[in-house]
């Protein structure tokens, strides 16, 4: 018969779960990013009534930018720079429309004045 020695040898580490605190885990997730995806479907008698697709990407801002995700920079509700940009774009569009209306109105007035000076009357 053999005897088993159950004493712990410090040179040989005991396998098992490593101690990781929440901060280390969060730092790792934000550094690498994590994607959680899921679908919810509601069917009634083989008729699809509702489908909800959920996609969640948890990462730091830098990691998200590396992945090509930066929607918060262009959303006026989340970025003051985007809000200013949206207002400036709207302002440019309104000025262009106003200029078009004024030029159309001016050309119509000039045309009406020219026809009145030639003595043309409307029937």
C-alpha positions in Angstrom: 0.0 0.0 0.0 1.1 3.6 -0.6 0.6 6.5 1.7 -0.6 9.8 0.2 0.9 13.0 1.4 -1.7 15.8 1.6 0.7 18.5 2.8 0.8 21.6 0.7 4.0 22.2 -1.2 4.6 26.0 -1.7 6.6 25.4 -4.9 3.6 23.7 -6.5 0.5 26.1 -6.7 -2.8 24.6 -6.0 -5.1 24.8 -9.0 -8.4 26.7 -8.5 -10.1 29.9 -9.2 -8.0 33.1 -9.0 -9.1 35.9 -6.8 -10.2 38.8 -9.0 -11.9 41.9 -7.6 -14.7 43.8 -9.3 -12.4 46.7 -10.3 -10.1 44.4 -12.2 -13.0 42.6 -13.9 -14.6 45.9 -14.9 -11.3 47.3 -16.2 -10.8 44.1 -18.3 -14.3 44.3 -19.7 -14.1 48.0 -20.6 -10.6 47.6 -22.1 -11.6 44.6 -24.3 -15.3 45.2 -24.7 -18.1 42.7 -24.4 -21.1 42.1 -26.6 -24.4 40.8 -25.3 -27.0 39.9 -28.0 -30.5 38.4 -27.7 -33.8 38.1 -29.5 -37.2 38.0 -28.0 -40.0 36.7 -30.2 -43.7 36.5 -29.4 -45.7 34.1 -31.6 -49.4 33.2 -31.4 -50.6 30.2 -33.4 -47.4 30.3 -35.6 -48.0 34.0 -36.3 -45.2 36.3 -35.3 -46.6 39.2 -33.3 -43.5 40.9 -32.0 -39.8 40.6 -32.4 -37.3 42.5 -30.3 -33.6 42.4 -31.1 -31.3 43.5 -28.3 -27.7 44.2 -28.8 -25.6 45.6 -26.0 -21.9 46.6 -26.3 -20.2 47.4 -23.1 -16.8 49.1 -23.5 -14.9 52.2 -22.7 -15.1 55.2 -25.0 -11.7 54.5 -26.4 -12.5 50.9 -27.1 -15.9 51.8 -28.7 -14.1 54.4 -31.0 -11.6 51.7 -32.0 -14.6 49.5 -32.9 -16.1 52.4 -35.0 -18.9 53.3 -32.6 -19.2 57.0 -31.9 -22.9 57.8 -32.2 -22.9 59.8 -29.0 -20.7 62.4 -30.7 -23.4 63.1 -33.3 -26.5 62.8 -31.1 -27.7 66.4 -30.2 -29.3 65.0 -27.0 -25.9 63.8 -25.8 -23.4 66.2 -27.2 -23.5 70.0 -27.0 -21.1 70.1 -30.0 -23.6 68.0 -32.0 -26.5 70.2 -30.9 -24.6 73.3 -32.2 -23.8 71.5 -35.4 -27.4 70.5 -35.9 -28.6 74.1 -35.3 -26.0 75.4 -37.7 -27.0 72.9 -40.4 -30.7 73.8 -39.9 -29.8 77.5 -40.1 -27.8 77.0 -43.4 -30.8 75.1 -44.8 -33.3 77.8 -43.8 -31.1 80.5 -45.2 -30.8 78.7 -48.5 -34.6 78.2 -48.7 -35.2 81.9 -47.9 -32.7 82.9 -50.6 -34.5 80.7 -53.1 -37.9 82.1 -52.1 -36.6 85.7 -52.3 -35.0 85.2 -55.7 -38.2 83.6 -57.0 -40.3 86.4 -55.6 -38.0 89.0 -57.0 -38.0 87.5 -60.5 -41.8 87.2 -60.4 -42.1 90.9 -59.4 -39.7 92.0 -62.1 -41.6 90.0 -64.7 -44.9 91.5 -63.5 -43.5 95.0 -63.6 -42.1 94.5 -67.1 -45.4 93.2 -68.4 -47.3 96.2 -66.9 -44.8 98.7 -68.4 -45.4 97.1 -71.8 -49.1 97.6 -71.3 -50.1 94.0 -71.0 -53.2 93.4 -68.8 -54.5 90.3 -67.3 -57.8 89.0 -68.5 
